Structure formats: C-alpha cells, structure tokens
Amino acid sequence: MRTAKIGWGTRIAILYGGFVVLMVSLVTMSMKQNFSLVSDDYYQQELAYQNTIDASRNRSALSAPATVSAYTKEVVIGFPAEFAGSSITGTVHFYSPVATKLDRKFDIAASDNVMYIGRKDLVNGRYI
C-alpha cells in the first residue's frame, strides 16, 4: 500500500490559491459595505461650526444644564429655571449614530420649562 505524498510545489500552489480566494472574498465583502455620511452637506455645516461654539459658551453660563429623561412612553426635557415665563425657541435634534434616516428633529414646545416627546415618534435605539 502506497500513500500519496504532496510535494512542496503543490503545497505552495495551495497556499497561494487560498490567499487569492481570501483576498477576493474580502474585497467582495468590503464592496457590499454601506458607507453613509453623517450628513450630505457636511462641508457647509463645518463652516457654520462657530454657532456650536457660541451655543456651548451660552450653555456654560446657565445656572443648571437642561435635563433629558427617557421613560417608557415619553422623553422629558427639562429646561433651567431662568427660562421660566419666557418663550423658548429652537429645535431638539435626536442624532442616531446607526443611520441618518433614524435622526429626528422637533421644534421646542415647552410648558412650565418642560417639553414632552412621545416615544412613538422615535425608533427604539441609541440617540445622542
């Protein structure tokens, strides 16, 4: 009885063939990956970044930060006491790091320094 031996040339050919199959499969998988940008107009938003810097400076001047509490049926946003009796304008942006289509924006409609947003308006997941 004779056993078949694989020569070193055949082993090298199998090694290179396996490498080629691995590279082709990695390239194929990477071509199917979805690379969506955070926003389509990111350059214009970068130019307007000074507004974010000013907002951060204004936020640090408040007596207390705004509070965000998530409950089963709603999200409650509480504003500091210095806004009592005044009209608050602006938008609340729920940013989803998972996908841009899950982002939500709401106009501020606060009564008694509290704003309520129903959970039915948001998709379950992580928001910033």
Buried (B, 14 or more C-beta within 10 A) or exposed (E): EEEEEEEEEEEEEEEEEEEEEEEEEEEEEEEEEEEEEEEEEEEEEEEEEEEEEEEEEEEEEEEEEBEBEEEEEBBEBBBBEEBEEEEEEEEBEBBBEEEEEBBBEBEEEBEEBEBEBEEEEBBEEEBE
